Amino acid sequence: MAKAKSLSYKQVLNSLQKKEYFPIYLLHGEESFYIDELTKYIEENVLDETAKAFNQTVLYGKEIDYKTVLDSARRYPVMSDKQVVIIKEVQELKTLDKLEAYFQNPLDSTILVLAHKHKKLDKRKKYAKALTGSKKVCVFESTRLYDNQVPNWINNYLKDKNISIKPAATNLLAEYLGTNLSKISNELDKLTINLPAGAAIDKHIIQKNIGISKDFNVFELQQALGRRDKFKSFLIVKYFIANPKNHPLPMITATLYNFFSKVYVCQSMLRASDVEIAAAIGANKFFVKDYKLAAKHYTRPQLESVIAVLKEYDLRSKGVHNASIPHGELLREMIVKILG
């Protein structure tokens, strides 16, 4: 049996825009943003408003069983070439396995959309093999981004809106908003709604519109530590301790570990060009000056000690070898050890 066609988000979207439709769309994975976007596009664009009244059905996995899906999918369209059946929250449909026969032989006049969110489909199941083994099925797997991929995603999202953003502002947003793309896109939409095309977002715009402090964030902390600026470092720590929900210790240790690991590599390349250093450490050229400055303020043994301290406190922040010491105290201890 020919395999289902596995496409990227842009490939699926381009295919839909060209009105090249599959009888079944399996949209699954941990990142819900792309699944929601593709589902929304199909719901809003495949049928015109007149055809939607008779030929578009939206169901929710928790509220139905397989018979409801079959009855809807096997209907023929009314005064239209196609009908659309969208099943949202498919992961909640307990009898999904009963649809195996339909997956093997779907109706060409039906576009069945299976929006399976928050986790991948279990490909070991027979019904899953029926889906992924059919050339009539378009498969899109939506994977969650790693932390270091978020800044580039933000840049591309804003680029599509003809808005630019300063590198420091990108990192500030990525640190504050995490990896939830739905949350990030909502904040970016709010941020850009009143900005003219061609505008450039900086830290001041972010602070004014989102409320993230441009002076008291983990990137300002890493720069202060890189300069061995004790006053600024402990000023930021004091702010973090007063606002623990916005600055969890595991996030701080992860960011600082990433920073000092790159400083460690940078230290052996101080005679190289900024472009070469940026390529070696996987960083934006804009930030190389910060890594080079830190590399001059720490000896190699000191950097090895800092990295060990960060590993220790990351574990302690997660409950390992920690006798109920508050995270604020752990953070203060950690910064004291880093600065020596």
VEXDREN-2710 file (C-alpha; in Angstrom, 1 decimal):
% VEXDREN-2710
k/r/px/py/pz
1/MET/0.0/0.0/0.0
2/ALA/1.3/3.5/-0.9
3/LYS/2.2/5.6/2.1
4/ALA/0.3/8.7/3.1
5/LYS/1.8/12.0/2.0
6/SER/3.7/13.6/4.9
7/LEU/4.0/17.4/4.4
8/SER/5.4/20.4/6.2
9/TYR/3.1/23.2/7.5
10/LYS/3.9/25.4/4.5
11/GLN/3.4/22.5/2.0
12/VAL/0.0/21.7/3.4
13/LEU/-1.0/25.4/3.4
14/ASN/0.2/25.9/-0.2
15/SER/-1.7/22.8/-1.3
16/LEU/-4.9/24.0/0.3
17/GLN/-4.4/27.5/-1.2
18/LYS/-4.1/25.8/-4.6
19/LYS/-7.4/23.8/-3.9
20/GLU/-5.5/20.5/-4.1
21/TYR/-7.5/18.5/-1.5
22/PHE/-7.0/15.1/0.2
23/PRO/-9.9/13.0/1.4
24/ILE/-8.3/12.9/4.8
25/TYR/-6.1/15.3/6.7
26/LEU/-4.3/13.9/9.8
27/LEU/-3.0/16.9/11.8
28/HIS/-1.3/15.6/14.9
29/GLY/1.5/16.4/17.4
30/GLU/2.6/18.2/20.5
31/GLU/2.4/21.8/19.2
32/SER/-1.2/22.8/18.8
33/PHE/-0.5/26.2/17.0
34/TYR/0.0/24.7/13.5
35/ILE/-2.9/22.3/13.9
36/ASP/-5.2/25.1/14.9
37/GLU/-4.0/27.3/12.0
38/LEU/-4.5/24.6/9.3
39/THR/-7.9/23.6/10.8
40/LYS/-9.0/27.2/10.8
41/TYR/-7.9/27.7/7.2
42/ILE/-9.9/24.6/6.0
43/GLU/-12.9/25.7/8.1
44/GLU/-12.9/29.2/6.7
45/ASN/-11.7/28.7/3.1
46/VAL/-12.5/25.4/1.4
47/LEU/-16.2/26.0/1.0
48/ASP/-18.0/29.3/0.2
49/GLU/-20.6/30.6/2.7
50/THR/-23.5/29.1/0.8
51/ALA/-22.0/25.6/0.6
52/LYS/-21.0/25.7/4.3
53/ALA/-24.6/25.7/5.4
54/PHE/-25.2/22.3/3.9
55/ASN/-21.8/20.7/3.6
56/GLN/-19.6/21.7/6.6
57/THR/-19.7/19.8/9.9
58/VAL/-17.6/20.5/12.9
59/LEU/-17.5/17.9/15.7
60/TYR/-15.6/17.4/18.9
61/GLY/-14.0/14.1/19.9
62/LYS/-15.2/14.2/23.5
63/GLU/-18.8/14.6/22.5
64/ILE/-19.1/11.9/19.8
65/ASP/-18.4/8.3/18.9
66/TYR/-17.2/6.7/15.7
67/LYS/-20.7/6.3/14.3
68/THR/-21.2/10.0/14.3
69/VAL/-18.0/10.5/12.3
70/LEU/-19.0/7.7/9.8
71/ASP/-22.5/9.1/9.3
72/SER/-21.0/12.6/8.6
73/ALA/-18.1/11.4/6.4
74/ARG/-20.3/9.0/4.3
75/ARG/-22.8/11.7/3.4
76/TYR/-22.7/13.1/-0.1
77/PRO/-22.4/16.9/-0.6
78/VAL/-25.5/18.9/-1.4
79/MET/-25.1/21.2/-4.5
80/SER/-21.3/21.1/-4.1
81/ASP/-18.4/18.9/-5.2
82/LYS/-17.1/18.6/-1.7
83/GLN/-18.2/18.5/1.9
84/VAL/-16.0/19.2/4.9
85/VAL/-16.1/17.3/8.2
86/ILE/-13.8/18.6/10.9
87/ILE/-13.2/16.6/14.1
88/LYS/-11.5/18.8/16.7
89/GLU/-9.8/17.3/19.8
90/VAL/-9.6/13.9/18.0
91/GLN/-7.4/12.6/20.9
92/GLU/-10.6/12.5/23.0
93/LEU/-12.4/10.2/20.6
94/LYS/-12.3/6.9/22.4
95/THR/-13.6/4.8/19.5
96/LEU/-11.2/6.1/16.8
97/ASP/-10.0/2.6/16.1
98/LYS/-13.5/1.8/14.7
99/LEU/-12.9/4.1/11.8
100/GLU/-10.1/1.9/10.4
101/ALA/-12.2/0.7/7.5
102/TYR/-13.2/4.2/6.5
103/PHE/-9.5/5.3/6.6
104/GLN/-8.7/2.5/4.2
105/ASN/-11.5/3.6/1.7
106/PRO/-12.5/7.2/2.3
107/LEU/-15.1/9.0/0.2
108/ASP/-13.4/11.3/-2.4
109/SER/-16.1/13.9/-2.1
110/THR/-15.5/14.3/1.7
111/ILE/-12.6/16.2/3.2
112/LEU/-12.2/14.7/6.7
113/VAL/-10.0/16.7/9.0
114/LEU/-8.6/14.9/12.1
115/ALA/-7.2/17.5/14.5
116/HIS/-5.3/15.4/17.1
117/LYS/-3.6/17.8/19.5
118/HIS/-1.1/17.8/22.3
119/LYS/0.5/14.5/21.4
120/LYS/1.4/12.4/18.4
121/LEU/-0.9/9.7/17.1
122/ASP/0.2/6.2/18.3
123/LYS/1.5/4.8/15.0
124/ARG/1.6/1.3/16.4
125/LYS/-2.2/1.1/16.3
126/LYS/-3.9/-0.6/13.4
127/TYR/-6.1/2.4/12.6
128/ALA/-3.0/4.7/12.6
129/LYS/-1.3/2.4/10.2
130/ALA/-4.4/2.6/8.0
131/LEU/-4.0/6.4/8.0
132/THR/-0.3/6.6/7.5
133/GLY/-0.4/3.8/4.9
134/SER/-2.9/5.5/2.5
135/LYS/-2.0/7.8/-0.3
136/LYS/-5.4/9.5/0.2
137/VAL/-4.3/10.9/3.5
138/CYS/-2.2/14.0/4.1
139/VAL/-0.2/13.7/7.3
140/PHE/1.2/16.7/9.1
141/GLU/3.1/16.2/12.4
142/SER/3.3/19.4/14.5
143/THR/6.5/19.3/16.6
144/ARG/7.2/21.5/19.6
145/LEU/10.1/24.0/19.1
146/TYR/13.2/23.8/21.2
147/ASP/14.1/27.0/23.2
148/ASN/16.9/28.0/20.9
149/GLN/14.5/27.8/17.9
150/VAL/12.0/30.3/19.3
151/PRO/13.9/33.6/18.5
152/ASN/14.1/32.6/14.8
153/TRP/10.4/31.7/14.8
154/ILE/9.5/35.1/16.2
155/ASN/11.6/36.8/13.5
156/ASN/9.9/34.9/10.7
157/TYR/6.4/35.5/12.2
158/LEU/7.0/39.2/12.3
159/LYS/8.7/39.2/8.9
160/ASP/5.5/37.9/7.4
161/LYS/3.8/41.0/8.8
162/ASN/6.5/43.3/7.4
163/ILE/7.7/44.1/10.9
164/SER/11.3/43.8/12.1
165/ILE/12.6/43.3/15.6
166/LYS/15.9/44.0/17.3
167/PRO/17.9/40.9/18.3
168/ALA/17.9/41.8/22.0
169/ALA/14.1/42.3/21.9
170/THR/13.7/38.9/20.2
171/ASN/15.6/37.1/23.0
172/LEU/13.7/39.1/25.6
173/LEU/10.3/37.9/24.2
174/ALA/11.6/34.3/23.8
175/GLU/12.7/34.2/27.4
176/TYR/9.5/35.7/28.7
177/LEU/7.0/33.8/26.5
178/GLY/8.6/30.3/26.4
179/THR/7.9/27.8/23.6
180/ASN/4.1/27.9/23.4
181/LEU/3.6/29.2/19.9
182/SER/-0.1/30.0/20.4
183/LYS/0.8/32.3/23.4
184/ILE/3.7/33.8/21.5
185/SER/1.6/34.5/18.4
186/ASN/-1.2/36.1/20.5
187/GLU/1.3/38.4/22.2
188/LEU/2.9/39.3/18.9
189/ASP/-0.5/40.1/17.3
190/LYS/-1.3/42.4/20.2
191/LEU/2.1/44.0/20.0
192/THR/1.9/44.7/16.3
193/ILE/-1.7/45.6/15.9
194/ASN/-1.0/49.4/16.1
195/LEU/2.4/49.3/14.5
196/PRO/2.8/50.5/10.9
197/ALA/4.3/48.3/8.2
198/GLY/8.1/48.5/8.3
199/ALA/8.2/49.3/12.0
200/ALA/11.1/47.9/14.2
201/ILE/10.3/46.4/17.6
202/ASP/12.8/47.2/20.4
203/LYS/12.9/46.5/24.2
204/HIS/11.1/49.8/24.9
205/ILE/8.1/48.8/22.8
206/ILE/8.0/45.4/24.5
207/GLN/8.0/46.9/27.9
208/LYS/5.3/49.5/27.1
209/ASN/3.0/47.0/25.4
210/ILE/3.6/43.6/27.1
211/GLY/5.0/44.7/30.5
212/ILE/8.3/42.7/30.3
213/SER/11.0/44.7/32.1
214/LYS/13.7/45.8/29.7
215/ASP/16.1/46.2/32.7
216/PHE/15.3/43.2/34.9
217/ASN/15.3/40.0/32.9
218/VAL/17.6/37.0/32.5
219/PHE/19.5/38.4/29.6
220/GLU/20.4/41.6/31.6
221/LEU/21.5/39.2/34.4
222/GLN/23.8/37.2/32.1
223/GLN/25.3/40.4/30.8
224/ALA/25.9/41.7/34.3
225/LEU/27.5/38.3/35.3
226/GLY/29.6/38.4/32.1
227/ARG/30.9/41.8/33.2
228/ARG/31.3/40.6/36.8
229/ASP/29.0/43.5/37.8
230/LYS/28.0/42.5/41.3
231/PHE/25.8/45.5/42.0
232/LYS/23.7/45.0/38.8
233/SER/23.6/41.2/39.2
234/PHE/22.2/41.4/42.8
235/LEU/19.8/44.2/41.8
236/ILE/18.3/41.9/39.2
237/VAL/18.3/38.9/41.6
238/LYS/16.4/41.0/44.1
239/TYR/13.8/41.8/41.4
240/PHE/13.5/38.1/40.4
241/ILE/13.0/37.1/44.1
242/ALA/10.2/39.6/44.3
243/ASN/8.6/38.3/41.1
244/PRO/9.2/34.5/41.3
245/LYS/6.3/33.4/38.9
246/ASN/7.8/35.4/36.0
247/HIS/11.4/34.2/36.7
248/PRO/11.4/30.5/37.7
249/LEU/14.8/29.2/38.8
250/PRO/15.0/26.3/36.3
251/MET/14.5/28.8/33.4
252/ILE/17.2/31.0/34.8
253/THR/19.7/28.2/35.2
254/ALA/19.0/26.9/31.7
255/THR/19.6/30.3/30.1
256/LEU/22.8/31.0/32.1
257/TYR/24.1/27.5/31.4
258/ASN/23.6/28.1/27.7
259/PHE/25.4/31.5/28.0
260/PHE/28.4/30.3/29.9
261/SER/28.8/27.2/27.7
262/LYS/29.1/29.5/24.7
263/VAL/31.5/31.8/26.6
264/TYR/33.7/28.7/27.3
265/VAL/33.9/27.9/23.6
266/CYS/34.4/31.5/22.7
267/GLN/37.4/31.8/25.0
268/SER/39.4/29.6/22.8
269/MET/38.5/31.6/19.7
270/LEU/39.2/35.2/20.7
271/ARG/41.4/35.8/17.7
272/ALA/38.7/34.5/15.3
273/SER/36.2/36.8/13.5
274/ASP/32.8/37.5/15.0
275/VAL/31.2/35.6/12.1
276/GLU/33.4/32.5/12.8
277/ILE/32.6/32.7/16.6
278/ALA/28.9/33.1/15.9
279/ALA/28.9/30.0/13.7
280/ALA/30.9/27.9/16.2
281/ILE/28.6/28.7/19.2
282/GLY/25.4/28.8/17.2
283/ALA/24.5/32.4/18.2
284/ASN/23.5/35.6/16.4
285/LYS/26.5/37.7/15.4
286/PHE/25.0/40.6/17.3
287/PHE/25.7/39.0/20.6
288/VAL/29.2/37.8/20.0
289/LYS/30.6/41.0/21.8
290/ASP/28.8/39.8/25.0
291/TYR/30.4/36.4/24.9
292/LYS/33.9/37.9/24.1
293/LEU/33.6/40.3/27.0
294/ALA/32.6/37.5/29.4
295/ALA/35.5/35.4/28.1
296/LYS/37.9/38.1/29.2
297/HIS/36.5/38.3/32.7
298/TYR/36.7/34.6/33.5
299/THR/39.6/32.2/33.4
300/ARG/39.0/28.7/31.9
301/PRO/38.9/27.1/35.4
302/GLN/36.5/29.7/36.6
303/LEU/34.2/29.0/33.6
304/GLU/34.3/25.3/34.4
305/SER/33.4/26.1/38.0
306/VAL/30.5/28.3/36.9
307/ILE/29.1/25.6/34.6
308/ALA/29.4/23.0/37.4
309/VAL/27.6/25.5/39.8
310/LEU/24.7/25.9/37.3
311/LYS/24.3/22.2/36.9
312/GLU/24.2/21.8/40.7
313/TYR/21.6/24.5/41.2
314/ASP/19.5/23.3/38.2
315/LEU/19.1/20.0/40.0
316/ARG/18.5/21.6/43.4
317/SER/15.8/23.8/41.8
318/LYS/14.1/20.5/40.7
319/GLY/14.2/19.0/44.2
320/VAL/17.5/17.0/44.0
321/HIS/19.6/17.4/47.2
322/ASN/17.4/20.4/48.3
323/ALA/16.1/20.4/51.8
324/SER/13.2/22.7/51.1
325/ILE/15.3/25.8/50.5
326/PRO/13.2/28.5/48.8
327/HIS/14.2/29.2/45.2
328/GLY/15.0/32.8/46.0
329/GLU/17.7/31.7/48.4
330/LEU/19.0/29.1/46.0
331/LEU/19.2/31.9/43.3
332/ARG/21.1/34.2/45.6
333/GLU/23.5/31.4/46.7
334/MET/24.1/30.5/43.0
335/ILE/25.0/34.0/42.0
336/VAL/27.4/34.4/44.9
337/LYS/29.2/31.3/43.8
338/ILE/29.3/32.4/40.2
339/LEU/30.8/35.7/41.0
340/GLY/33.2/34.2/43.5
END
